[in-house]
Every structure is written in structure tokens, then in C-alpha cells.
Amino acid sequence: VVLHRTGTVTTSNLLAPTENPSEQGAAVPLQVIVSAAQGDLDGLVTIRASHGQQCTDTTGQFVSTGAELFSCNIVFGQTGQFQIFAEFLGSTQFAYSRSNTRAHQVIDTVFRNGFE
């Protein structure tokens, strides 16, 4: 059973990775905008990938009233197709939210130009 703190509703939106596909072993910058109808967000964002990779940002940047931008990097150690999503949690005032899921492709650096 997973219990989530209730509070002001939040929405998490995972922005498209700027590097897609990315190269195996490269840090991929990821960004999430978390919004609420009111207040200053006090939680954190963890971004997770389908094969267990994750990163966390505990200090979002102000975007506008009720919205903050969280960002961190994931390094993918293997090639393939990954599903990435973000979770906003750890707040004393705001409810948990999960973002949309985005597909991300990681390629071997040998094949970055489409040939060896």
C-alpha cells in the first residue's frame, strides 16, 4: 500500500528531452514543470527511467506564481528504448503528482552517424 500526502493539487509536466536520441554514457538533461493553483512549492522531483535510472532535484527554480522548474541529468549506461516519467513528492503542503511518460532512445556512440 502506497500512501500519498494530500494537499493542494499539483500537476507535473515532463518536458521533452533536448537530446533524443542520446548517446550511451552521456548525461541527458531532463526538466519538469510542477504547477499548483497557489503557493510556493516545497517538494522535490524524482525523474525515473524504465530500467531503474533516476535523478532527483530538491530545489526547483521559480517560473511563475505556483510553478517551478526542476531539472537533473540521467546517464544511460545501456542502449535501447526507455520510458521516462517524473514524480513530485515530499511536500508538506502539496499533493503527489506523476507526469506524462515520454519515450527516449539511447544509441551506441559507434552508430551516432548511422554507420560504423
VENTA-V8938 format. One record per backbone hydrogen bond with DSSP energy under -1.0 kcal/mol. CO is the residue of the C=O (numbers start at 1). NH is the residue of the N-H. If there is no record, write none. Layout:
{{CO/NH} {CO/NH}}
//
This chain:
{{8/95} {11/35} {13/33} {22/107} {23/26} {28/74} {30/72} {31/15} {32/70} {33/13} {34/68} {35/11} {44/89} {45/57} {46/87} {47/55} {48/85} {49/52} {53/49} {55/47} {57/45} {61/69} {64/67} {66/36} {67/63} {67/64} {68/34} {69/61} {70/32} {72/30} {74/28} {76/25} {80/106} {82/104} {83/50} {84/102} {85/48} {86/99} {87/46} {88/97} {89/44} {93/8} {97/88} {102/84} {104/82} {105/22} {106/80} {107/24} {108/111} {109/112} {111/114}}
//
